[in-house]
Amino acid sequence: MIKNIFKNYIYPISVFSGGMIGVGFLSLPYIAMKSGIWLMFAYFVAVAALTVVINLIFCEISLKTPDFKRFPGFVGYYLGKKAEFFTMILLILSVFGILLAYLLVGAEFLATVFQPIFSGNALIYVFIYFLVASVVIYFDIKLVSKVEFWVIILLFLSLLLVIVKGFSHIQAGNIFDPNFKFQISNLFLPYGPLLFALWNIGLIPEVEEMLGGNKKKLKTIVTISTIAISVFYFLFVILVLGITGAHTDPTALDGLKKFMSSSVVSIALLMGAAASLTAFITQGMLFKKTLVYDLKIKHWHAFIITCFPPLIFFLIGVKSFIPLLSFIGAVLLGIDGILIMLMYKKIGGKNIIIYPLSLIFLVGVIYEVLHFIKIV
């Protein structure tokens, strides 16, 4: 009985949730500080609802599509080879950027924690992080699911410890800052980072395959995971913003050093490193299987293509990951959302859902592109 619960619910939920938790959520307290907690809360509700709807729509598409396909394969199946090729190019660009960001942030957190103890060049921690992630990616999803389950447990225990230790430092004035003056330029600021932090479409086929003969549970698992992680993110925002206030930094965790003991901050940094590592693993695994299933590339070659470009980009000095993440969140994922709507139309989806959601994604894409090139 317990074994079936783990197999049918706990492990699939942990895999889907773990794939959602990456470096994206670390930017949310800083975004909340810039935009204001009430606007941030409104975006949490709206983007979480949008994500749940998109996830349910893609679950429906996935359940009606032959197994052993990943997102580009879905696009090719419904929209043709040209659309599949376009999607594969977007996927490659976004995955390399995302994995590079995970590598940068995760390795930086590891170095911050362990350098004072073991010394050594920061590059050593980059290679340690890369070695652990690449070894796990090489193996089957069963290993990944077990790793992610315990990492998620660690994340929530770490958050609980930080809440207990930092509770006395939380000030309502930091969360509801009376000096905050709304700026129209920040009106759309939370959209891209939140969409990036909650987006996990690519892992739905993976979870479907894990469920085997219990695929009817897919929508329940995806919905529970999305709502749970949204709540987790918002509590994290309240916690960090309540402690650090105007001193909140873009990675959330470094700002805690001024208010809490070094041991508690180290745990928070390890939490961030663990979150980025599990996300690196799941995204890397997903991309590797995309190469194997959709492009028919051999396993070993797909592993090399997946893992080594981010490391190479790091070694040649590509380290500007924050603008890249914002662009990926609003633009590349927005395009994915439009493609999902087009596939949904192919299986008889309702126009009353398709057109409004497509418009939301299109407006987000246009705004972010204009903002990226400094027109907005």
Number of C-alpha atoms within 10 A of each C-alpha: 6 8 9 9 10 14 14 21 16 17 23 28 26 25 28 26 26 30 27 28 27 28 27 26 26 25 21 26 32 24 24 23 23 20 22 22 21 12 16 25 15 12 18 21 14 13 20 21 16 15 22 21 15 20 22 18 18 24 21 16 20 19 16 10 15 11 14 16 21 23 26 25 25 25 24 20 16 20 16 12 14 11 16 20 15 13 22 21 11 17 19 15 13 19 19 22 23 25 25 25 26 28 27 23 22 28 24 19 24 22 23 17 20 15 15 9 9 9 10 12 10 15 13 15 21 21 14 12 22 22 13 12 21 19 12 18 24 18 12 10 19 12 11 20 23 15 18 28 21 13 19 20 12 16 20 13 13 18 19 12 15 19 19 10 13 19 13 9 15 19 16 13 13 21 24 16 16 8 8 13 10 12 10 9 9 13 14 15 19 25 20 23 23 26 23 23 23 27 23 22 24 20 22 25 24 22 23 24 15 20 18 10 10 11 17 13 14 25 20 13 22 25 17 15 20 23 18 13 20 22 14 15 22 17 15 20 26 19 22 28 31 23 27 27 24 16 17 24 20 15 19 24 23 18 20 23 14 12 13 16 12 13 11 18 20 20 18 23 26 22 23 26 26 24 27 30 29 27 25 31 28 27 24 25 26 23 26 24 23 23 24 20 17 18 13 11 16 13 15 12 12 20 23 13 18 24 26 16 15 22 18 12 14 17 12 8 8 15 15 13 17 16 10 15 22 22 22 25 27 25 22 19 24 25 20 19 22 19 20 24 24 18 22 21 16 12 12 8 16 11 12 8 14 17 14 12 18 19 12 14 20 18 15 21 22 14 16 25 16 12 12 14 8 8 9 10
